[in-house]
């Protein structure tokens, strides 16, 4: 995460956080020797295989392979982004995020978040003070508890109410302009301000990020006017193709989800939550994107698209299907639910109640059924031409799907409809588009069941494991830079770990692992962190580590290479490159012998 949060601050956050306390608040841990155990929160099991080490500040499940630091746990359990997990732990430890800390591409976002929080309070206060706006909220069936839960507000019917409140100072005016809350006039009129409020006479819906911070707004006109709904523009904080309205509120309502339901509007989300259907979220005036779905699949494996039953709703559903295909894979469920014409979730849940509304989920069509159903509407299967057309329509859709059991089964189902052998249909899909880009496959997860053992035969693996288990032992290696001349794959990892551990005050396993989070070596290092211990204490580890480094230098170090070159020089002679290499080796050892 370089360039976002200083590494020294991440080290301090990890050092000041108690992983047992953080996990224990969410998972019932039981003491087991020097560690704690529980049934894994990431997969179903009856016997505990989830272990937490207070010494290493690390957790690992020997059943499903889940593992990580306290930061990793919040990311995996709470579905937080890295930045948010660090910020949450920093707040718990009473640490202030450094001013230079920011998400990629949004330096200075902390100041902008503060401005947005003040703007949201301004709108909330206006709603409390404006009877006409309150009457509208009441007429829409929204109660006071829900109004407060979603922090609903009101933008006054004025061209400059917000501008006057936040635009008196040039810096503040620049910030609210950057946040899209005011608009600069193309041509300033004589005697008139050069800016005006974007939102006027609208019920305001604050859009929150995963930490509950306001990043944008949606505004619904109270009387007649166009557009009916107006969204914040793209800003350093707000990207509507990534955000989901109501996701923060949904996660506050419950920590685990069976599903999330995507609806089309702000009011739909608010009314459904008020009715107890707290897993409703909405896109922000855009079609559902892959970024939306990736965010959802970090929270749950099932998503239900809920659309109005009219033509526009069905068109929106088909766009959602097309955007979902690349993410349709084993273990995920995508469903489509259509409401009676003339109704949206807001009006339907008010008319028939939450229980009847939820019962409609039983009629939701799985993606596979909806896809085939829609394709069949386009063709006449009684004729060969119709079946050929069905195959032609399906081919580009299948081309978007990742390979796997889900795609295979869907092809089998379509083959039955077309009246073609499944193998023939699948082959035609593969050969039909020679320019088809390879589908993205998730990296396979091969969990280690039970503790892995580090064999005594692998000197380098032993040394790395000793550093991970006993970081303080790194101080016993006086010159880790000497390993730079060791000709053996993986030695660079050991050298870096030794220098990282030696440079830190009070290093821990978790602190070291966080420095490797975004690097390819992280997975293997995490495995070694939970391997069977090689020695019992830090003193023994220091002795073993020192001996291991000495052996590596002896067996693979520059001295060995120098001896090889000297021997070859005497027996066969050296080429130009070998002579140059030997010269450098001799100089590094301080020898005066001339190069042959």
N, C-alpha and C positions, 0 to 999 in steps of 0.2 A: 504493500500500500504506500510505497514511497511517493512523496510529492503530495500526499493528502494529509496524513497525520505524522508528525515527527516520530521516528522509531523510539527515541528516548521516552516519549510520552506513552507509547504503547507498552514499553517495558514497565513503566511505573504503574500503569493501570493494571497490568497483569500481577505485578508484585503486591499491589494494595487490595486485590480482589481475592476473596476466599471461595474457591470453587465448590467446596462442600456446602457452604452457606447458600450460594446462588442456586445450585442444583437441588439442595435439600428443601428449598422453599417451593419447589415444583414437583419433586419426586421423593417419595418416602424412602430415605436411606437408612440402612442398618450397619452398625459398626461390625467390621470383620477383620480383626487383627489391626494392622496399621492402615487399612483401607476401609472403604464403605461400599456396600453393594445394594442392588435393587433390581427389580424387574425392569427391563429396558423400556424407556418411554418411546422408543422409535420403532419397535415391532412387538407383536404379541408373543408373550412367553409366560410359562407357569413357574419355571425355576429361574432365579436371578442369575443373569450373566453380565450385568452392567456394573462396572467397578469404577470407583472414583478414588484417586490417590491424592490426599492432601499434601504429601511431600512433593510430588511432581506437579501438582495443580493441573491434573490431566484426567480425562475420563475415557473409558473404552468399553465397548460391548463385545464380548467374545462370541455372541450369537450372530449379530448382523454386521459387525465390523464398524459400527459408528464410533468415532473417537474425536478428541479435540481438546482444546483449552477452554477456559471459561468464556472467552470470546466466541469460540466455535460453538459452544453449547447454546448460547443465546441466538446465534445465527441459525442453528439447526432446530432448536425447540420453539423459539419465539418467531422464527422466520424473519429475523432482522437482517438488514444489510450490515456489512462490516463496520461502516462508519457509525451507524446507529447503535450497534452493540458496544463499540468503544465508548461512545457518548453516554450510553446508559450506565455503564460501569464507572465511568468517570464521575458522573453525577452521584452515584452511590458512595464513592470514595471521597466526595467533596473536592474533586479536582476540577479546575476550570479548563475547558478545551482551549488549546493554544490558538492564538489569533490566526496563525498560518494554517491551521487545520481546516480542510475543506474537502468536499467531494470533488471528483475529477471534473475540471472545467467550470467550477463555480466559486472562485476565490471571493471572499467578502460576503458569503451567503449568510453568516451569522447576523450581520447588521440588517440584511434584507428580511430575515425571518422575524427579527424584532419589530421591524416596521409593519410587516403583515399582521403580526399579533395585535398591534395597536389599532390597525385599520379594522380588524375583525371586531374588536371591542367597541370601536366607534359605531359600526353597523348594529351591533347588539343593543347598544344603548339607544340608538335611534328607534329600533323596534319597540323597546320598552316605553319610549316616550311618544309614540305615534299611534293613536287609537285607530286610525284608518288602516294602518298596516296590521295591527293586532286583529282587527275585525276580519281581514282577509285570511289570516292564518287560522283563525277559528272557523271560518266558513269552509276552509279546506280540510277541516277535521283534525288538525294537529293540536295536541294538548301541550300544556306548559312543560311537562317533563321531557317530552320529545324535542320541543323547541330548545330547551337548555342542552339536551344531549348532543344535538347537532349544531349548537351555537348559531341558530338562525338569526339573521339581522335584516336591516332595512336600509337601502340607499335612498336618501331624501330626494324629493322631486325638485332638484336644483342643479344648475350647471356647475356650481363651484363649492358645494358644501364640503366635500372631502378636500378639495384644493385649498380652501380657506383654513381647514383644520391642520393639514399636513404640508402645505406648500409655502408657508411664510418664510422659511429659510431655504436658501438655494440648494443645500445638500439634501434636505428632506424632499424638496420638490424633484430633484434628480432621482432619488430613490423610488418615489411613488410612480414616477414616469417609467423607470426601469422595470417596475413591477406591473406595469400596464394598467394602473388604477386611474391615471389621468392620460389625456391625449393632447398632443401639441397641435395647435391650429395650423392649418396649411398656410393661411394668410391671416395674420393678426389684425383685427379691426381697430380702427382708431379709438384709443381710450379703453380698449378691452384687453383682458389678460390673454397671454399667448397659450393658455392651456384650459381644458375643461374636463369635468368628471366623466369617466367612461360609463359608470353605472348610475342610473337615475330612476327613481320611483320603481324600485325592484325589491322583491324579497330575495335576500342574499343567502346563498348556501356556501359556507366555507368548505374548501377542499383541503383535506389534511393528508400529510405524508404518514409513513409508518410510525413516526414518533409523536404524531398528534399535532405537528406544527402546521399552521395555515400556509399553503403555498399558492393558492389561487381561489377564485370565486366563480360560482354560477349565479346568475341573476334572473329571476322570473318576473316579467312585467306584471304589475298589479291590476291595472285597468287594461284597456285595449292598446295595442301597439305592436310594432315589429322591431326586431325579432322577439318572439315570445320568450325564448331563453337566450341569454348572452353569456359567453364564457370569457374568462381571462385569456389574454393572448399568451403565446409562448414567451417565457421569461427565463432568467437564470434558475429560478426555483421550480417552474411549472412546465411540464411537457405532457400535453393531454393524451398523447399516444402511449404513455406509460402509466398514467394514474387511474385509479378506480375510486369513484365516489362511494363512501360508506365502508371501505375496507378497514380503515382504522376503527370505526365504531363497531364493526362486526367483530374484530379481534378483541375489543374491550368487552364485548358481551360474552364471549366464550373463547377459551384457549384452543380448543380442538374443534374441527369442523368435519362433518360427514360430507358436506358439499358447500359450494358457493353458487348463488344464482345471479346471473347477469340480467338486469332489466335495463330499460332505455332511459329513464329520467330520474332527476333528483327527487321529485315528489313521490315517485314510486318507491324509492329506497326508504325515504322517511316514513311513509305510511306503513310499509311492510314491517319495518323495525318496530314501529309503535304497536303493531298487531302481534309482535312476538316472533316474527320471521326475520331473525337478526342475521341471516346469512345472505342477505340481498346486497348487491353492489351494482354500480352503473358505470358504463363508459361515459366519456364527457363529450357527447355530441359527435363521436367518431365511431366507425366500425370497430369491432373487437380486433385488436392487433395481437401479434405473437408476443409482444412485450407484456401486454395485459395477461395473456394466458400463462406465460412463464411465471409471472408474479403470483397468479392464482395457484399454479401447480406446486409452488413452494409452500402453500398453505394446506392444500387438499388435493386429492386425486380425482374428485368428481366436480364437474361444472355443468350447470343447467342454464341454457340460454332461454330466456322467457320473452316472447315477442307477442305483439298484438296480432290478431288473426287476420288483419286486412292485408292488402297487396303489399303495402310498404313494409309491414312486419315480416312478410315472407321473403321479400327481397333482402331485407337486413339479415334474416336467418341464413340465407344462402351465402351471403358475403362472409358471415361468421364461420360457416362450414368451410369455405375455401381457405380462410385464414387459419383454421384449426388443423387442417390435414397434416401439416408437417410435424405437428406435436401429438398426433394420435398414435399412441403406441401402447404396448402391453402394460396393464396396471392402471391405465387412465380411463375415465368414463366421461364422454361428452354427450349431452342430451339436449333435445330441443322440445320446448313446451310452447304451445300456441293457445292464446286466450280467445274467448268468444269475440266476434266482431263487435265493435262499439265499446269495448272495454280495454282498459289498461290495468296494471296491477293495483294502482291507486284506487280506482273506482270499484274493481272487482272484489278486493279484500274488504272494502267498506260494505259492499252489498251482501256478500255471502259469508264473511267471517274467515278467520285464519285457518280453522280446521278444514273447511271445505276447499279453501285455496290450496293448502298443502296436499290435499288428496288428489289434486290435479297432477301432482308430480308423478303419480302412477301411470298417467297417460303420456308422459314425456317420451319422445322417440330417441333411442340411441342413435349416434351419428351414422352408424352403418345402415340402420333402417331408413333414416331420413334421406341419406344419400341415394340409396337404391329406389326409394319411393319417388323422389323427385326426378331421377333419370327416367323412370318408367312412364312418367306423365308425358315425356317428350317423344315417346316412340310407340309403335304398334308392334307388340311382340308376336302377333299372329303371323308375321311375315319375316322372311329371311332378311330383307332390307332393314326392317325395324330392329332386329336383333344385332345386325352389324352396326347400325347407328348407335345403339346403346353401348356397345363396346367402344366405339369411337369417342363417344361423349365421356365415358368413364376413364379412358386411358390417361388424359392429362391430369385428372384428379388423383389417380393412383400414383402417377409420377411424383406427386408432391409428398407422398407418405413415406415414412421411414420403413425400411425392411424389418420384418418381425412377424410374430404369430398373428397379431391383430390384422396386418395387411393380408397375410395368407388366408385367414378365415373370411375376410371380407371378399377377397377374390373368389373363394369357393362359393360364397353365397351368390355373388353376381353371376358366376358361371352357371349355376343352377337356373337362374332367371333367363339367361341368354340361350341355354340349351347347348352349351359347349363344354367339352372336357376342361376341368379346372387347369390342368397342366398346360393345355394349349392356350388358354386365355392368359395365364401368367406369362407364358413365353412371349405372347404377342405384346403384352405391356412392356416387357423388358427390351424387345427389339423395335418397338414402334417409334421410339424417340431416341435416336442415337446420340443426340446432344444433351440428353437428360443429365443434369448435374447429379453427382453422387449424393445420396441422402445422408443427412447427419445422424450418426449413431451415438447413443450415449456410451460413455466408457463403461466397460463391464466392471462390476464390483465383485471381487472374489474375497469374501470375508474369511478371516482366520478364526476358526472355531477352537477356542482354548488358547492358552499362551503359546507364542512361538518360542523356539529355543535357538539361541545363538551358539553355533558350534565353536569349539575351541580352535578349529583348524583355520578359520578365517580371521587373520590378525587384524585387518582393517575394520571389519564389522565389529569385532570385539572392542577396538579402540573407540569407535563412534558410539557404541552402546554404553560404554563406561562414561563418556562425556555426557550423554543424554540422561543417564540415571543419576550421576553424581557430578553436576556441572562445576562444583567448587574444586574438584580434582584437577581441572584444567590448569590450575596454577602450578602444578607440579612439573608441567612441561615448560621449560624455561625459554625455549626458542622455537615456537611453532612454525615460524617462517622457514626454518630449515627443511620443512617438508616440501617446500616448493620445488626442490630438485628431485623429488621422488617420482620415478616413472611407473605409476600404477593408477589405473582408473579409480576414481572415488577418493583419492587422497586429498584433493582440493576441498571436498566437503569436510573432511576431518580437520584440515588446517583452519577453515573458516569457523567451524564450531569451536575449536580451541581458542581462537582469537576473540570470538564473541563472548565466550564464557569468561575468559580472563579479564576482558575489559569491563565487564558488568560488576556492579556491587550487589552481592546476594543473588547470583544467577539461579534460575530454576529451569526445570525441563520445559515448562509452558513458555517461558520467556524465549528460550532458544527456538522452540518450534514455531512461534509466531513470526520469527524472522524469516522463516522458510515457507510461509503459508502460500504464497503465489508461485512458488518454484516447483519444478517437476519432482525434486527429491523429497518433497514434504510427506507424501504417502508412505514411503519406505521409512523415513525417520520416525513417523508416528508409530509404525509397527514396532520398530526397535525400542521406542520409549516404553512400550507395554510388554516387552519380552521378559523372559525369566531373568531375574537379577544374576549377574555374574559374580558379584561380591556383596558382602553384607553392609559395609560402611564406607564412608568417604576416604578414610585413611588407606584402607586396602585398595580402593579404586585408584587413588593417586599413585600408589606403587605399581599396580598393574598397568595403568595407562602410560606411565613413564617407560616401563619396560617394553610395552607394545610399540611406542613411538621409536625407541632405540632400535628395535628389531626391524621396523619398517625402513629406517634410515640405513641400517646395515645391509639389508637384503635388496632394497630397491633404490637406495639413495645414489647421489652423484659419485660417491666413492667407488661403488660397484661399476658404474659405467666407465669411470676413469681407468680402473684396472683393466676392463675389457679392451679399451682403446689402446692402452699401453702394451697389452699382450699382443693385440693385432698388429701394432706398429712394428714390434720386434719380429713377428712371424711372417706377415704378409705385406705390411705397409699400409698406409692410410690414404684415402682420397682427400680432395681439397676440403670438403665439408667436415669430414671427420677430424682433420688436422685443426680446423678452426674450433670445433667443439672441444677437443682436448685442450687446446690453449686456454679456453675460457675456464674449463674445469680446474686446470692447474693453477690459474690465477686465483680462482675462488678459494683454493686450498692454501694459497700462499707459497706454492712450490716454485723453485727456480729452474727446474730441469727444462732443457730446451726441447722444443717439439721436433720429433724425428722428421 
